[in-house]
Amino acid sequence: YDIIFPLARPGLAVTLILTWVFAWTEYLLAATLTNFHARTLTTGLSEYVTTTGTAWGIMAAIAMLTLVPALIVFSVVQRHIVAGLT
């Protein structure tokens, strides 16, 4: 245990990080399993696409808000990602 876990830590950290990011940005599953009253931010973007037009400014602002947590996580754990992938 003293040898295996320290060597496996970077790989486990990368697996955790990438799993979180892929789950955070999953659109199809969230759109299928949620209803109108319980939506994620990414599925809420579909409200701004209508038959009369698209509110590009609001959609861009919400899209940036959905990217902020992933960017924060990546910036904090960037060294673990590099160590786990090499």
N, C-alpha and C positions, 0 to 999 in steps of 0.2 A: 504493500500500500504506500510506502514511503517513496517508491520510485514511480509507480504507475500514475498516480493522481497528479503529481506535479508535471509530468510529461504530457498528460492528457488535457490539462487545464486550458491551454490556448485553443485546442480543437473544440472543446466543449463550449468555450466562450464564443467562438465564431458560429457554431451551430445554434446557440441560444440567440445570438444577435440576428442572424439571418432569418431564423424562424420567426422572431418577433417582427421584423420588418416586413416579411412576406405576409404575415397575418394582419399587420396593420394596414397594408395597402390592398388587401383582398376585397375586390368589389363584387364579384359574382355571388359569392357565398352570402355576403351581407345583404345584397339586394334581394336574394331569394328568401332568406330566413327572417327578415325584418318586415314590419308593417309601417304604415305612415307615422304612427305615434312613437315608434322606437327605431330611430334611424341613426346610422353612423354619419360622420361628416362626408365621407366619400359618396355614399348613396344619396345624401341630401343634395348633391350637385345636380342630380337629374331633375330637380324641381325647376331649375333655371333654363331648361331647354323646353320651349313650348312651340306650338305650331305657328305662333305669330312672330317669334324671334328668340334670340338667345342673349341673356344678360352676361356678356363676356367679362365685364369688370368685376361683378360679384363672384362669378365662377373662378376667376383668377385669384381673387383674394382668399376665397375658401380653400382653393387648392394649395396655396402657399401655407395656410394654417395647418393643413393636414400634413404637409412636408416638414414642418418645424420639429415635432417630436422625433421623427426619424433622423433628421440632421443632428439634433442634440445627442441622441444615442450614438450615432456614428462618430461624432467628434470626441465624445468621452472615451469610447472603447476602440479607437482606431489602432492603437498599438497592439491590442489583443487580436484584431482582425489580421494585421500584418504578420504577427507571430504565428497565428493558427494556420494561415494559408501558405507559409513557407516551410 
